[in-house]
């Protein structure tokens, strides 16, 4: 691992962030636990790397579950998230130039990640499509500079020292999304719709198989798909995996998620009928 990458990792850690390593040219840690293989001290990460040398040339990620950070994810690939964000800020009387006041990165996909300090995160969530091309992330893993995907780099466009405290408008991004099926908190999946379709097409990733199976099944059931049909689709996804879960393990995940969804539906009915 080169010195620049080591220094960047140490800088993130100095802010309180927990850093994980992803395989080269990917966004994923494929070991058991996935992005949760994260550390806040360089010595601990170096020890982990010594046992997993295939990650030494890999990408750098931050475990947002454990880090005092929230990320505004602006998609510019097929969408104009920057326009959505600027319009949102203008409507609230906030100067759109404030976006560049905090630590900002250009992503490998041409979008932007705006980082803010967030010490007290009452709810861990990945609010997908808070508005067109705009996501709010304070849970899960996020890839950061210096990382490379298909030859495209993640690049910091402001200094890490400019990291700002989370402004009020960030919390306002989730207004009107409380009932959205795509809002995810600790009890829900941490993956986007596109990522879930990717699971069906390409299977579950090693190290995240249980999490992804839980996410996919829960998502399918949230659309009131027949439970057995949800399991059948999960089996298709599992069969596409390089290292599939055993049928018994997949059935265990399915049963757990189904019980959770049944209990949730019961609570909703009770709330409606007093």
C-alpha positions in Angstrom: 0.0 0.0 0.0 1.4 3.4 -1.0 2.1 6.2 1.5 -0.6 8.5 0.1 -3.2 5.9 0.8 -1.9 5.2 4.3 -1.9 8.9 5.1 -5.5 9.3 3.8 -6.7 6.4 5.9 -5.0 7.8 9.0 -6.7 11.2 8.3 -10.1 9.6 8.2 -9.4 7.8 11.4 -8.3 11.0 13.1 -11.9 12.3 12.5 -13.3 9.3 14.3 -14.1 7.3 11.1 -13.9 3.5 11.0 -12.2 2.5 7.8 -12.5 -0.8 5.8 -10.7 -2.1 2.8 -12.5 -3.2 -0.4 -11.0 -5.5 -3.1 -9.3 -3.7 -6.0 -11.7 -2.1 -8.5 -14.7 -2.9 -6.3 -16.8 -1.3 -3.5 -16.9 -4.4 -1.5 -15.1 -6.2 1.3 -15.8 -9.9 0.5 -14.8 -11.3 3.9 -17.4 -12.4 6.5 -18.9 -9.2 7.9 -18.3 -7.2 4.8 -17.8 -3.4 5.4 -18.0 -4.1 9.2 -14.4 -5.3 9.0 -13.6 -1.7 9.9 -11.0 -0.1 12.2 -10.4 3.3 13.9 -6.6 2.6 14.5 -4.1 2.2 11.7 -2.3 -0.6 13.6 -5.4 -2.7 13.8 -6.2 -2.2 10.1 -2.5 -3.0 9.2 -2.8 -6.2 11.2 -6.0 -7.2 9.4 -4.3 -6.4 6.0 -1.4 -8.7 7.0 -3.9 -11.5 7.2 -5.7 -10.4 4.0 -3.0 -9.3 1.6 -5.3 -9.3 -1.4 -6.7 -6.0 0.0 -3.4 -4.1 0.2 -3.9 -2.6 -3.2 -7.7 -2.2 -2.8 -10.1 0.6 -2.4 -10.7 2.6 0.8 -14.2 2.7 2.5 -15.8 4.2 5.6 -18.2 2.2 7.7 -20.9 4.8 8.3 -22.6 2.6 11.0 -19.7 3.3 13.3 -18.5 6.7 12.1 -19.7 10.1 13.2 -20.4 11.1 9.5 -23.4 11.5 7.2 -23.0 11.6 3.4 -25.1 13.5 0.8 -24.7 11.3 -2.3 -25.3 13.3 -5.5 -25.8 11.1 -8.6 -24.8 12.5 -12.0 -25.0 9.2 -13.9 -28.3 9.4 -15.9 -29.7 11.8 -13.4 -29.1 15.3 -12.3 -28.8 15.1 -8.6 -26.8 18.3 -8.4 -29.8 20.2 -10.0 -32.1 18.5 -7.5 -29.9 19.6 -4.6 -29.5 23.2 -5.8 -33.2 23.5 -6.4 -33.9 22.1 -2.9 -31.4 24.6 -1.3 -32.8 27.5 -3.2 -36.3 26.8 -2.1 -35.1 26.9 1.5 -33.1 30.1 1.1 -29.8 28.4 1.4 -27.0 29.4 -1.0 -26.2 26.4 -3.2 -22.5 27.4 -2.9 -22.6 26.1 0.6 -22.2 22.6 -0.9 -18.5 23.2 -1.3 -18.0 24.5 2.2 -17.6 21.0 3.6 -15.4 18.0 2.6 -16.4 17.1 -0.9 -15.4 14.3 -3.2 -15.9 13.6 -6.9 -16.9 9.9 -7.3 -15.7 7.4 -9.8 -19.1 7.6 -11.4 -19.0 11.3 -11.9 -21.2 12.2 -9.0 -20.4 13.9 -5.7 -20.2 12.9 -2.0 -20.6 15.7 0.5 -19.5 14.7 4.0 -20.8 16.2 7.3 -20.0 15.6 11.0 -22.9 13.8 12.7 -22.0 12.7 16.2 -25.5 11.7 17.3 -27.3 9.6 14.8 -30.6 8.6 16.2 -31.6 6.5 13.2 -29.2 4.7 10.9 -30.6 4.9 7.4 -29.8 4.9 3.8 -32.5 7.2 2.3 -32.4 6.2 -1.3 -33.9 8.8 -3.8 -34.6 11.4 -1.2 -35.2 13.3 -4.4 -34.2 12.6 -8.0 -30.6 11.7 -8.1 -30.0 12.4 -4.4 -29.4 9.9 -1.5 -28.8 10.5 2.2 -26.4 8.0 3.8 -25.5 7.6 7.4 -25.4 3.8 7.4 -23.6 1.1 5.4 -20.3 1.4 3.6 -19.2 4.2 1.4 -16.1 4.3 -0.8 -13.8 7.3 -0.5 -10.6 8.7 -2.0 -8.1 7.5 -2.9 -10.0 4.7 -4.6 -10.4 3.6 -8.3 -13.3 1.9 -10.1 -12.7 0.9 -13.8 -9.9 3.4 -14.1 -11.9 6.3 -12.6 -10.8 7.8 -9.4 -12.5 9.2 -6.3 -11.0 12.6 -5.8 -11.2 15.1 -3.0 -12.1 18.6 -4.3 -11.9 20.3 -0.9 -9.6 19.7 2.1 -10.6 17.1 4.7 -10.1 19.8 7.4 -13.1 21.7 5.9 -15.5 19.1 7.2 -18.6 20.9 8.5 -21.2 19.9 11.1 -24.4 18.6 9.6 -26.6 21.6 8.7 -30.3 21.6 9.3 -31.2 21.2 5.6 -29.6 17.8 5.6 -32.2 16.6 8.1 -34.9 18.1 5.9 -34.0 15.9 3.0 -36.1 13.1 4.5 -39.3 15.1 4.8 -42.1 13.5 2.9 -40.2 10.2 2.8 -41.4 8.6 6.0 -43.7 6.3 4.3 -41.5 5.5 1.3 -40.7 1.9 0.6 -37.2 3.0 -0.3 -36.4 4.5 3.1 -34.1 2.2 5.0 -33.4 2.4 8.7 -31.7 -0.1 11.1 -34.5 -2.6 10.7 -34.6 -2.4 6.9 -32.2 -3.2 4.1 -29.3 -1.0 3.3 -29.3 -1.4 -0.5 -30.8 0.5 -3.4 -33.3 -0.9 -5.8 -30.6 -1.2 -8.4 -28.4 -3.1 -6.0 -31.2 -5.5 -5.2 -31.9 -6.2 -8.9 -28.1 -6.8 -9.2 -28.5 -9.5 -6.5 -31.1 -11.3 -8.6 -29.0 -11.1 -11.7 -25.6 -11.8 -10.2 -26.1 -13.4 -6.9 -25.1 -12.5 -3.3 -21.5 -11.4 -2.5 -19.3 -13.4 -0.2 -19.2 -11.8 3.2 -22.6 -10.1 2.6 -24.7 -13.1 1.7 -26.9 -13.1 4.8 -27.3 -9.3 4.8 -28.2 -9.3 1.1 -30.6 -12.2 1.3 -32.3 -10.5 4.2 -32.5 -7.2 2.2 -33.8 -8.8 -0.9 -36.5 -10.9 0.8 -37.7 -8.0 2.9 -37.9 -5.8 -0.1 -39.9 -8.3 -2.1 -42.3 -8.9 0.8 -42.7 -5.1 1.3 -44.4 -5.1 -2.2 -46.9 -7.7 -0.9 -45.4 -10.4 -3.1 -46.6 -13.9 -2.1 -44.2 -15.2 0.5 -43.3 -18.4 -1.4 -42.7 -16.4 -4.6 -40.3 -14.1 -2.6 -38.4 -17.2 -1.5 -38.3 -18.6 -5.1 -36.7 -15.3 -6.3 -34.2 -15.4 -3.4 -33.3 -18.9 -4.4 -32.6 -17.7 -8.0 -30.3 -15.0 -6.6 -28.6 -17.5 -4.3 -28.0 -19.9 -7.2 -26.2 -17.1 -9.1 -23.8 -16.6 -6.2 -20.2 -17.7 -6.5 -20.6 -19.3 -3.0 -24.3 -19.8 -2.4 -25.8 -20.1 1.0 -27.0 -23.6 1.9 -30.8 -24.1 1.3 -31.2 -24.5 5.1 -29.5 -21.2 5.8 -31.5 -19.4 3.1 -34.7 -20.9 4.5 -33.7 -19.7 8.0 -33.2 -16.1 6.7 -36.5 -16.3 4.8 -38.4 -17.5 7.9 -36.8 -14.8 10.1 -37.7 -12.0 7.6 -41.2 -13.3 7.1 -41.9 -13.4 10.8 -40.6 -9.8 11.1 -42.9 -8.6 8.2 -45.9 -10.4 9.7 -45.3 -8.8 13.1 -44.9 -5.4 11.5 -48.1 -5.8 9.6 -49.9 -6.8 12.8 -48.6 -3.7 14.6 -49.9 -1.5 11.7 -53.4 -3.1 11.9 -53.5 -2.6 15.6 -52.5 1.1 15.3 -55.2 1.7 12.6 -57.9 0.1 14.7 -56.7 1.6 18.1 
